Amino acid sequence: MNASLLEGYALWIVPVLLLSIGWLFLGRLLPAWSGPVGFDADPSYVDLLSGATLLSGHAPHHIDHPGTPLQVLAAGVSVARWAALRTAGRVDVVTAVLQDPEAYIADICRVLVLLNAAAAAFVGRRIVRTTGNLALAVAVQATPLLFRAVSPRIAYLSPEALLFPLAMCLIGLLAPQLLGRPSDDESSPALVGVVCGCALAVKLTFAPMLGLVFVLPGWRQWRRAGAWAVLTL
């Protein structure tokens, strides 16, 4: 087996672990109405119902984070489940969500786990492409697993579950600049801006991460990234 094939397999170890651990945590965190210890201060029902509010054509009132991308994701997954179950025509999507909220929360949580695993795969490949250092790539991929307070969050319907993959994507996009090899691969200011804008809209505590934009080479790219971040917001 050649080295590149082994490298490819190695980069999937952490994403598969994230999927497995996420599915395990789902069994412990659901049903959401039970208020699992440590998570009841950030109830998932708020985000589910905010998504349903969007589907009903109204702006959600819960804008503390502000959390809009998570609410849009909740709405999108709810529509997908509603359509897949062929409930269209019998009840509208909002009614379907209200009739079986736990099933909709579970599907949204599964999508969040998948996004975290996909982001880990992305950042690992970007770091290997930039540095050729497999150990560094796997170490960065594994960061959500290193903190006890963080890892369960990848499977719980809350802003953090979407903030983690966005942060990983930002690090992956900026890997050439962050790791000192900007000539190896060009980072797209537009994509960097979109990720930053989306993450800031998920939760304002992402703001310190915006400083990473300044590793892009020159004010023109800073301006482009900033413009795309504002448009995304």
MARMITOR-210924 format. One record per residue (C-alpha): residue number from 0; residue in three letters; z negated, x, y. Coordinates in steps of 0.02 Angstrom, whole numbers, always signed. Example, Ala and Ser with C-alpha at 12.3 -4.5 7.8 and 13.67 -1.06 7.14 Angstrom:
2
{num:0, residuo:Ala, c3:-390, c1:+615, c2:-225}
{num:1, residuo:Ser, c3:-357, c1:+684, c2:-53}
END
This chain:
233
{num:0, residuo:Met, c3:+0, c1:+0, c2:+0}
{num:1, residuo:Asn, c3:+52, c1:+78, c2:+166}
{num:2, residuo:Ala, c3:-62, c1:+106, c2:+316}
{num:3, residuo:Ser, c3:+16, c1:-28, c2:+426}
{num:4, residuo:Leu, c3:-10, c1:-160, c2:+293}
{num:5, residuo:Leu, c3:-192, c1:-109, c2:+270}
{num:6, residuo:Glu, c3:-214, c1:-114, c2:+458}
{num:7, residuo:Gly, c3:-143, c1:-289, c2:+463}
{num:8, residuo:Tyr, c3:-264, c1:-348, c2:+330}
{num:9, residuo:Ala, c3:-412, c1:-264, c2:+418}
{num:10, residuo:Leu, c3:-374, c1:-356, c2:+580}
{num:11, residuo:Trp, c3:-394, c1:-522, c2:+489}
{num:12, residuo:Ile, c3:-568, c1:-485, c2:+422}
{num:13, residuo:Val, c3:-662, c1:-540, c2:+578}
{num:14, residuo:Pro, c3:-553, c1:-694, c2:+614}
{num:15, residuo:Val, c3:-581, c1:-753, c2:+436}
{num:16, residuo:Leu, c3:-768, c1:-720, c2:+455}
{num:17, residuo:Leu, c3:-770, c1:-820, c2:+615}
{num:18, residuo:Leu, c3:-684, c1:-964, c2:+527}
{num:19, residuo:Ser, c3:-806, c1:-958, c2:+382}
{num:20, residuo:Ile, c3:-961, c1:-943, c2:+490}
{num:21, residuo:Gly, c3:-897, c1:-1077, c2:+608}
{num:22, residuo:Trp, c3:-873, c1:-1198, c2:+463}
{num:23, residuo:Leu, c3:-1047, c1:-1155, c2:+399}
{num:24, residuo:Phe, c3:-1125, c1:-1188, c2:+569}
{num:25, residuo:Leu, c3:-1033, c1:-1354, c2:+580}
{num:26, residuo:Gly, c3:-1131, c1:-1414, c2:+430}
{num:27, residuo:Arg, c3:-1293, c1:-1371, c2:+519}
{num:28, residuo:Leu, c3:-1249, c1:-1432, c2:+695}
{num:29, residuo:Leu, c3:-1178, c1:-1601, c2:+649}
{num:30, residuo:Pro, c3:-1212, c1:-1744, c2:+669}
{num:31, residuo:Ala, c3:-1218, c1:-1707, c2:+854}
{num:32, residuo:Trp, c3:-1326, c1:-1859, c2:+894}
{num:33, residuo:Ser, c3:-1470, c1:-1777, c2:+802}
{num:34, residuo:Gly, c3:-1493, c1:-1653, c2:+945}
{num:35, residuo:Pro, c3:-1493, c1:-1488, c2:+849}
{num:36, residuo:Val, c3:-1629, c1:-1371, c2:+911}
{num:37, residuo:Gly, c3:-1565, c1:-1254, c2:+1047}
{num:38, residuo:Phe, c3:-1411, c1:-1360, c2:+1083}
{num:39, residuo:Asp, c3:-1483, c1:-1526, c2:+1140}
{num:40, residuo:Ala, c3:-1490, c1:-1466, c2:+1321}
{num:41, residuo:Asp, c3:-1298, c1:-1462, c2:+1321}
{num:42, residuo:Pro, c3:-1252, c1:-1623, c2:+1229}
{num:43, residuo:Ser, c3:-1078, c1:-1627, c2:+1153}
{num:44, residuo:Tyr, c3:-1065, c1:-1814, c2:+1183}
{num:45, residuo:Val, c3:-1045, c1:-1781, c2:+1369}
{num:46, residuo:Asp, c3:-886, c1:-1681, c2:+1340}
{num:47, residuo:Leu, c3:-820, c1:-1803, c2:+1211}
{num:48, residuo:Leu, c3:-844, c1:-1951, c2:+1326}
{num:49, residuo:Ser, c3:-773, c1:-1855, c2:+1474}
{num:50, residuo:Gly, c3:-616, c1:-1829, c2:+1371}
{num:51, residuo:Ala, c3:-612, c1:-2014, c2:+1331}
{num:52, residuo:Thr, c3:-633, c1:-2051, c2:+1516}
{num:53, residuo:Leu, c3:-479, c1:-1946, c2:+1553}
{num:54, residuo:Leu, c3:-383, c1:-2043, c2:+1420}
{num:55, residuo:Ser, c3:-432, c1:-2205, c2:+1505}
{num:56, residuo:Gly, c3:-351, c1:-2142, c2:+1665}
{num:57, residuo:His, c3:-510, c1:-2101, c2:+1762}
{num:58, residuo:Ala, c3:-585, c1:-1939, c2:+1823}
{num:59, residuo:Pro, c3:-741, c1:-1886, c2:+1729}
{num:60, residuo:His, c3:-904, c1:-1886, c2:+1826}
{num:61, residuo:His, c3:-978, c1:-1738, c2:+1732}
{num:62, residuo:Ile, c3:-909, c1:-1591, c2:+1831}
{num:63, residuo:Asp, c3:-1058, c1:-1474, c2:+1829}
{num:64, residuo:His, c3:-969, c1:-1329, c2:+1744}
{num:65, residuo:Pro, c3:-839, c1:-1399, c2:+1799}
{num:66, residuo:Gly, c3:-778, c1:-1400, c2:+1618}
{num:67, residuo:Thr, c3:-608, c1:-1480, c2:+1647}
{num:68, residuo:Pro, c3:-509, c1:-1378, c2:+1516}
{num:69, residuo:Leu, c3:-638, c1:-1422, c2:+1382}
{num:70, residuo:Gln, c3:-627, c1:-1605, c2:+1428}
{num:71, residuo:Val, c3:-436, c1:-1597, c2:+1420}
{num:72, residuo:Leu, c3:-449, c1:-1513, c2:+1250}
{num:73, residuo:Ala, c3:-567, c1:-1650, c2:+1191}
{num:74, residuo:Ala, c3:-443, c1:-1780, c2:+1252}
{num:75, residuo:Gly, c3:-297, c1:-1694, c2:+1166}
{num:76, residuo:Val, c3:-385, c1:-1677, c2:+998}
{num:77, residuo:Ser, c3:-443, c1:-1858, c2:+1010}
{num:78, residuo:Val, c3:-265, c1:-1918, c2:+1036}
{num:79, residuo:Ala, c3:-204, c1:-1810, c2:+891}
{num:80, residuo:Arg, c3:-336, c1:-1880, c2:+772}
{num:81, residuo:Trp, c3:-306, c1:-2058, c2:+831}
{num:82, residuo:Ala, c3:-118, c1:-2039, c2:+802}
{num:83, residuo:Ala, c3:-139, c1:-1951, c2:+634}
{num:84, residuo:Leu, c3:-249, c1:-2091, c2:+569}
{num:85, residuo:Arg, c3:-118, c1:-2218, c2:+627}
{num:86, residuo:Thr, c3:-245, c1:-2319, c2:+722}
{num:87, residuo:Ala, c3:-117, c1:-2341, c2:+861}
{num:88, residuo:Gly, c3:-76, c1:-2525, c2:+874}
{num:89, residuo:Arg, c3:-242, c1:-2580, c2:+800}
{num:90, residuo:Val, c3:-361, c1:-2506, c2:+928}
{num:91, residuo:Asp, c3:-332, c1:-2396, c2:+1080}
{num:92, residuo:Val, c3:-385, c1:-2215, c2:+1075}
{num:93, residuo:Val, c3:-540, c1:-2238, c2:+1183}
{num:94, residuo:Thr, c3:-603, c1:-2379, c2:+1071}
{num:95, residuo:Ala, c3:-569, c1:-2271, c2:+918}
{num:96, residuo:Val, c3:-673, c1:-2130, c2:+993}
{num:97, residuo:Leu, c3:-817, c1:-2248, c2:+1031}
{num:98, residuo:Gln, c3:-810, c1:-2323, c2:+856}
{num:99, residuo:Asp, c3:-826, c1:-2155, c2:+767}
{num:100, residuo:Pro, c3:-881, c1:-2021, c2:+892}
{num:101, residuo:Glu, c3:-952, c1:-1901, c2:+763}
{num:102, residuo:Ala, c3:-784, c1:-1885, c2:+674}
{num:103, residuo:Tyr, c3:-697, c1:-1845, c2:+838}
{num:104, residuo:Ile, c3:-830, c1:-1718, c2:+886}
{num:105, residuo:Ala, c3:-811, c1:-1634, c2:+716}
{num:106, residuo:Asp, c3:-623, c1:-1616, c2:+739}
{num:107, residuo:Ile, c3:-643, c1:-1545, c2:+915}
{num:108, residuo:Cys, c3:-770, c1:-1420, c2:+848}
{num:109, residuo:Arg, c3:-648, c1:-1367, c2:+712}
{num:110, residuo:Val, c3:-514, c1:-1335, c2:+842}
{num:111, residuo:Leu, c3:-637, c1:-1231, c2:+944}
{num:112, residuo:Val, c3:-676, c1:-1125, c2:+790}
{num:113, residuo:Leu, c3:-490, c1:-1099, c2:+761}
{num:114, residuo:Leu, c3:-465, c1:-1047, c2:+943}
{num:115, residuo:Asn, c3:-604, c1:-918, c2:+927}
{num:116, residuo:Ala, c3:-528, c1:-847, c2:+768}
{num:117, residuo:Ala, c3:-354, c1:-842, c2:+847}
{num:118, residuo:Ala, c3:-422, c1:-753, c2:+1002}
{num:119, residuo:Ala, c3:-507, c1:-623, c2:+891}
{num:120, residuo:Ala, c3:-343, c1:-592, c2:+800}
{num:121, residuo:Phe, c3:-251, c1:-575, c2:+967}
{num:122, residuo:Val, c3:-372, c1:-452, c2:+1047}
{num:123, residuo:Gly, c3:-377, c1:-346, c2:+890}
{num:124, residuo:Arg, c3:-188, c1:-329, c2:+883}
{num:125, residuo:Arg, c3:-178, c1:-289, c2:+1069}
{num:126, residuo:Ile, c3:-308, c1:-151, c2:+1055}
{num:127, residuo:Val, c3:-227, c1:-74, c2:+902}
{num:128, residuo:Arg, c3:-57, c1:-80, c2:+988}
{num:129, residuo:Thr, c3:-130, c1:+4, c2:+1142}
{num:130, residuo:Thr, c3:-242, c1:+136, c2:+1063}
{num:131, residuo:Gly, c3:-203, c1:+146, c2:+878}
{num:132, residuo:Asn, c3:-392, c1:+138, c2:+850}
{num:133, residuo:Leu, c3:-426, c1:+11, c2:+713}
{num:134, residuo:Ala, c3:-615, c1:+35, c2:+718}
{num:135, residuo:Leu, c3:-621, c1:-4, c2:+904}
{num:136, residuo:Ala, c3:-513, c1:-158, c2:+879}
{num:137, residuo:Val, c3:-625, c1:-227, c2:+742}
{num:138, residuo:Ala, c3:-782, c1:-189, c2:+844}
{num:139, residuo:Val, c3:-716, c1:-289, c2:+992}
{num:140, residuo:Gln, c3:-664, c1:-431, c2:+877}
{num:141, residuo:Ala, c3:-840, c1:-438, c2:+805}
{num:142, residuo:Thr, c3:-932, c1:-457, c2:+971}
{num:143, residuo:Pro, c3:-963, c1:-646, c2:+948}
{num:144, residuo:Leu, c3:-1053, c1:-605, c2:+786}
{num:145, residuo:Leu, c3:-1171, c1:-478, c2:+863}
{num:146, residuo:Phe, c3:-1282, c1:-598, c2:+959}
{num:147, residuo:Arg, c3:-1384, c1:-730, c2:+871}
{num:148, residuo:Ala, c3:-1379, c1:-846, c2:+1021}
{num:149, residuo:Val, c3:-1190, c1:-833, c2:+1036}
{num:150, residuo:Ser, c3:-1115, c1:-851, c2:+863}
{num:151, residuo:Pro, c3:-1168, c1:-1032, c2:+829}
{num:152, residuo:Arg, c3:-1089, c1:-1082, c2:+995}
{num:153, residuo:Ile, c3:-913, c1:-1053, c2:+930}
{num:154, residuo:Ala, c3:-932, c1:-1210, c2:+824}
{num:155, residuo:Tyr, c3:-1019, c1:-1323, c2:+950}
{num:156, residuo:Leu, c3:-932, c1:-1435, c2:+1075}
{num:157, residuo:Ser, c3:-987, c1:-1350, c2:+1235}
{num:158, residuo:Pro, c3:-907, c1:-1244, c2:+1372}
{num:159, residuo:Glu, c3:-958, c1:-1081, c2:+1288}
{num:160, residuo:Ala, c3:-853, c1:-1118, c2:+1135}
{num:161, residuo:Leu, c3:-697, c1:-1116, c2:+1244}
{num:162, residuo:Leu, c3:-757, c1:-980, c2:+1361}
{num:163, residuo:Phe, c3:-773, c1:-851, c2:+1220}
{num:164, residuo:Pro, c3:-590, c1:-857, c2:+1164}
{num:165, residuo:Leu, c3:-529, c1:-855, c2:+1345}
{num:166, residuo:Ala, c3:-634, c1:-699, c2:+1380}
{num:167, residuo:Met, c3:-564, c1:-617, c2:+1223}
{num:168, residuo:Cys, c3:-387, c1:-660, c2:+1276}
{num:169, residuo:Leu, c3:-418, c1:-584, c2:+1448}
{num:170, residuo:Ile, c3:-481, c1:-422, c2:+1369}
{num:171, residuo:Gly, c3:-330, c1:-420, c2:+1254}
{num:172, residuo:Leu, c3:-208, c1:-446, c2:+1397}
{num:173, residuo:Leu, c3:-289, c1:-307, c2:+1499}
{num:174, residuo:Ala, c3:-314, c1:-188, c2:+1353}
{num:175, residuo:Pro, c3:-182, c1:-62, c2:+1414}
{num:176, residuo:Gln, c3:-268, c1:-45, c2:+1583}
{num:177, residuo:Leu, c3:-447, c1:-55, c2:+1518}
{num:178, residuo:Leu, c3:-417, c1:+77, c2:+1385}
{num:179, residuo:Gly, c3:-323, c1:+198, c2:+1496}
{num:180, residuo:Arg, c3:-148, c1:+182, c2:+1427}
{num:181, residuo:Pro, c3:-58, c1:+66, c2:+1548}
{num:182, residuo:Ser, c3:+112, c1:+142, c2:+1509}
{num:183, residuo:Asp, c3:+104, c1:+82, c2:+1328}
{num:184, residuo:Asp, c3:+116, c1:-102, c2:+1367}
{num:185, residuo:Glu, c3:+131, c1:-203, c2:+1527}
{num:186, residuo:Ser, c3:+3, c1:-337, c2:+1561}
{num:187, residuo:Ser, c3:+74, c1:-498, c2:+1634}
{num:188, residuo:Pro, c3:-13, c1:-541, c2:+1798}
{num:189, residuo:Ala, c3:+40, c1:-723, c2:+1775}
{num:190, residuo:Leu, c3:-43, c1:-736, c2:+1604}
{num:191, residuo:Val, c3:-197, c1:-645, c2:+1667}
{num:192, residuo:Gly, c3:-208, c1:-768, c2:+1812}
{num:193, residuo:Val, c3:-186, c1:-920, c2:+1701}
{num:194, residuo:Val, c3:-324, c1:-862, c2:+1583}
{num:195, residuo:Cys, c3:-441, c1:-823, c2:+1729}
{num:196, residuo:Gly, c3:-409, c1:-990, c2:+1813}
{num:197, residuo:Cys, c3:-434, c1:-1086, c2:+1652}
{num:198, residuo:Ala, c3:-594, c1:-992, c2:+1609}
{num:199, residuo:Leu, c3:-666, c1:-1016, c2:+1783}
{num:200, residuo:Ala, c3:-629, c1:-1202, c2:+1768}
{num:201, residuo:Val, c3:-722, c1:-1205, c2:+1603}
{num:202, residuo:Lys, c3:-879, c1:-1129, c2:+1676}
{num:203, residuo:Leu, c3:-913, c1:-1047, c2:+1843}
{num:204, residuo:Thr, c3:-1020, c1:-912, c2:+1760}
{num:205, residuo:Phe, c3:-854, c1:-830, c2:+1711}
{num:206, residuo:Ala, c3:-838, c1:-772, c2:+1892}
{num:207, residuo:Pro, c3:-900, c1:-592, c2:+1863}
{num:208, residuo:Met, c3:-760, c1:-568, c2:+1736}
{num:209, residuo:Leu, c3:-634, c1:-594, c2:+1875}
{num:210, residuo:Gly, c3:-669, c1:-415, c2:+1927}
{num:211, residuo:Leu, c3:-565, c1:-359, c2:+1778}
{num:212, residuo:Val, c3:-409, c1:-417, c2:+1871}
{num:213, residuo:Phe, c3:-424, c1:-264, c2:+1982}
{num:214, residuo:Val, c3:-378, c1:-148, c2:+1838}
{num:215, residuo:Leu, c3:-200, c1:-213, c2:+1862}
{num:216, residuo:Pro, c3:-97, c1:-82, c2:+1955}
{num:217, residuo:Gly, c3:-84, c1:-124, c2:+2139}
{num:218, residuo:Trp, c3:-111, c1:-265, c2:+2259}
{num:219, residuo:Arg, c3:+53, c1:-352, c2:+2216}
{num:220, residuo:Gln, c3:-6, c1:-385, c2:+2039}
{num:221, residuo:Trp, c3:-179, c1:-434, c2:+2103}
{num:222, residuo:Arg, c3:-96, c1:-560, c2:+2218}
{num:223, residuo:Arg, c3:+12, c1:-631, c2:+2080}
{num:224, residuo:Ala, c3:-135, c1:-647, c2:+1961}
{num:225, residuo:Gly, c3:-239, c1:-729, c2:+2098}
{num:226, residuo:Ala, c3:-100, c1:-852, c2:+2140}
{num:227, residuo:Trp, c3:-82, c1:-904, c2:+1958}
{num:228, residuo:Ala, c3:-271, c1:-922, c2:+1942}
{num:229, residuo:Val, c3:-276, c1:-1038, c2:+2093}
{num:230, residuo:Leu, c3:-129, c1:-1140, c2:+2025}
{num:231, residuo:Thr, c3:-216, c1:-1156, c2:+1857}
{num:232, residuo:Leu, c3:-376, c1:-1214, c2:+1939}
END
